Amino acid sequence: MAKAPLVRAAADADLDAITSIYRHHVLTGTASFEIDAPDVAEMGRRRASVMSSNLPYLVAEKEGHIAGYAYAGFYHARRAYRFTVEDSIYVHPDMQQQGIGDALLSSLIAACRQRGCRQIVAIIGDSGNVGSIRLHEKHGFGHSGVLRSVGFKFERWLDTVFMQLSLNSSAECPSINESC
């Protein structure tokens, strides 16, 4: 039986590995609609932004190597959305199909729930991204809709799949000054 990955908060020392994983996905896949891969400094700025919002930014380690990363960022900047986050998960290309995404998403959901977030939205690039869709379904996300042909990458039009997971009861009313 394969050993489960260690999921922990990302550290500055992880940025090279995180950047490398994301670069691969930007340059070869459709999970991200970015065309140009950001450098380590930009990835550091993005991580700092998530962390300054008290939201989770996680890595999965397997056999001493960063096997993937995940984070939750605010769904939109407008204050009314302050209890809704969007998840992002990227797995090292050599570590796919080994439970890395599953471990990361499970930990991310728990961390968001602990912070009082109400909803997690998954915005999945490419309706053909069956792996990500199934991963989110496994964790209870429901389908919320598809935007057809909204992205253009690798000389083809791509859909965006929306999925959503409710974390906390609708009976819970947050304080007007709080956010997750």
C-alpha positions, -999 to +999 in steps of 0.1 A: +000+000+000+014+034-010+022+058+018-001+089+020+015+122+012+023+146+040+001+178+035+014+209+052+014+247+049+036+259+020+068+276+030+091+300+011+115+271+004+087+254-016+084+282-042+108+268-067+089+234-068+055+251-068+066+273-097+080+244-116+047+224-112+026+254-123+049+261-152+044+226-165+006+230-163+006+264-179+028+253-208+013+219-215-023+218-202-056+235-200-063+235-163-049+270-162-059+296-189-026+314-184-005+314-215+028+326-200+042+308-170+049+332-141+084+333-125+092+324-088+089+361-077+054+363-091+044+329-076+058+343-043+036+374-046+006+352-053+012+330-023+018+360+000-016+374-011-034+342-002-015+340+031-022+377+040-059+369+037-056+341+062-065+315+036-048+281+032-019+275+008-007+239+011+018+215-004+019+177-005+052+160+001+059+125-011+093+108-005+108+142+004+097+160-028+069+185-034+043+164-052+016+191-056+001+222-041-033+237-035-047+269-022-080+288-017-083+324-028-113+347-025-138+340-053-142+377-060-128+409-044-162+424-037-171+423+000-203+404-004-183+374-016-160+373+015-172+339+026-167+322-007-134+309-019-121+293-051-098+263-049-068+256-071-049+223-071-019+213-092+000+180-090+035+173-103+032+155-137+051+125-124+029+122-093-006+121-109-029+093-101-012+087-067-037+103-044-019+137-042-049+157-054-072+138-031-051+145-001-046+182-010-084+188-016-094+170+016-070+191+036-080+223+018-117+217+025-109+211+062-088+243+064-115+264+047-142+249+069-121+257+100-117+293+089-155+297+086-157+298+048-192+291+035-187+279-001-158+266-022-161+271-059-141+251-084-136+268-117-121+240-138-104+249-171-116+226-200-147+204-197-124+176-209-105+178-176-122+147-163-096+141-136-103+174-118-140+170-123-141+135-108-118+146-079-142+174-070-173+151-073-156+126-050-153+154-024-190+164-027-188+192-051-219+196-073-220+209-109-231+245-111-227+251-148-205+254-178-194+284-197-188+273-233-159+284-254-147+312-231-110+305-233-087+301-262-055+282-257-034+258-279-054+269-309-088+257-296-117+270-276-121+258-240-150+256-216-150+265-180-168+241-156-182+255-124-186+232-093-195+242-058-193+227-023-212+241+007-192+240+038-213+255+066-250+255+073-272+282+057-286+289+092-253+303+103-252+341+100-217+356+100-209+390+116-209+418+091-172+425+099-160+389+095-147+370+065-133+335+062 
